[in-house]
Amino acid sequence: MARVTFTPVLDRHLDVATTSAAGATVREVLDSVFAANPRLRRYVLEDHGGLRKHVQIFVNGEMVADRRQLGDAVTGSDDVYVMQALSGG
């Protein structure tokens, strides 16, 4: 299973400890994580299922290319990092 880590800023709102999740794509891995933590979905995905504007996902240090369908491939040994950018002053 892939190892999924969320940026610490999300920890202020939800319990987002690093976890393992099964799936062949970023979407499948995230769906597995969301099944255990449904409230997390709204922080990561927009209403239509694509990534929110200020969220980036990296698989083994490479930014995902498919922000809408999240179809980038994931293997069981991959590290998935979900980062929420901060803005403001």
C-alpha positions as CSV (number, residue, x, y, z in Angstrom):
1,M,0.0,0.0,0.0
2,A,1.1,3.6,-0.7
3,R,2.1,5.8,2.2
4,V,0.0,8.9,2.3
5,T,1.1,12.0,4.2
6,F,-0.8,15.3,4.6
7,T,0.7,18.7,5.3
8,P,0.8,19.5,9.0
9,V,-1.5,22.6,8.4
10,L,-4.4,20.3,7.9
11,D,-3.8,18.8,11.3
12,R,-5.1,22.0,12.9
13,H,-8.6,21.0,11.5
14,L,-8.5,17.2,11.3
15,D,-6.6,14.2,12.4
16,V,-4.4,13.5,9.4
17,A,-1.7,11.2,10.6
18,T,0.4,9.5,7.9
19,T,-1.5,6.4,6.8
20,S,-1.3,3.5,4.3
21,A,-3.9,3.2,1.5
22,A,-4.5,0.9,-1.3
23,G,-5.1,2.0,-4.9
24,A,-3.7,2.0,-8.4
25,T,-4.3,5.8,-9.0
26,V,-4.2,8.9,-6.8
27,R,-8.0,9.0,-6.9
28,E,-8.2,5.4,-5.6
29,V,-5.7,6.1,-2.8
30,L,-7.5,9.2,-1.8
31,D,-10.9,7.5,-1.8
32,S,-9.4,4.9,0.5
33,V,-8.2,7.6,2.9
34,F,-11.5,9.5,2.7
35,A,-13.4,6.3,3.6
36,A,-11.7,6.4,7.0
37,N,-11.8,10.2,7.3
38,P,-14.8,11.6,5.3
39,R,-14.4,15.2,6.6
40,L,-10.9,15.4,4.9
41,R,-12.5,15.2,1.4
42,R,-13.8,18.8,1.5
43,Y,-10.3,20.2,2.4
44,V,-8.7,18.4,-0.5
45,L,-11.3,18.2,-3.3
46,E,-13.7,20.7,-4.9
47,D,-17.3,19.9,-5.4
48,H,-16.7,18.3,-8.8
49,G,-14.0,16.0,-7.5
50,G,-10.9,17.8,-8.7
51,L,-8.2,19.2,-6.5
52,R,-8.9,22.5,-4.8
53,K,-7.0,25.4,-6.2
54,H,-4.4,25.6,-3.4
55,V,-3.8,21.9,-3.0
56,Q,-0.9,20.0,-4.6
57,I,-0.3,16.3,-4.6
58,F,3.1,14.7,-5.1
59,V,3.9,11.1,-5.8
60,N,7.5,10.3,-4.9
61,G,8.3,14.0,-5.1
62,E,6.7,14.5,-8.6
63,M,3.7,16.8,-8.8
64,V,0.6,15.0,-10.2
65,A,-0.3,16.0,-13.7
66,D,-4.0,15.1,-13.6
67,R,-5.7,17.5,-11.2
68,R,-9.2,16.7,-12.3
69,Q,-9.5,13.0,-12.5
70,L,-6.4,12.2,-10.3
71,G,-5.6,9.3,-12.6
72,D,-1.8,9.4,-12.0
73,A,-0.5,5.9,-11.3
74,V,0.4,4.8,-7.8
75,T,2.2,1.6,-6.7
76,G,2.3,0.0,-3.3
77,S,5.7,1.4,-2.6
78,D,5.0,5.0,-3.5
79,D,4.9,8.0,-1.1
80,V,1.9,10.3,-1.7
81,Y,2.2,13.8,-0.1
82,V,-0.9,16.1,0.0
83,M,0.1,19.7,0.5
84,Q,-2.3,22.6,1.1
85,A,-0.7,25.9,0.2
86,L,-1.1,28.9,2.6
87,S,-1.8,32.4,1.4
88,G,-2.6,35.7,3.0
89,G,-0.7,38.2,5.0
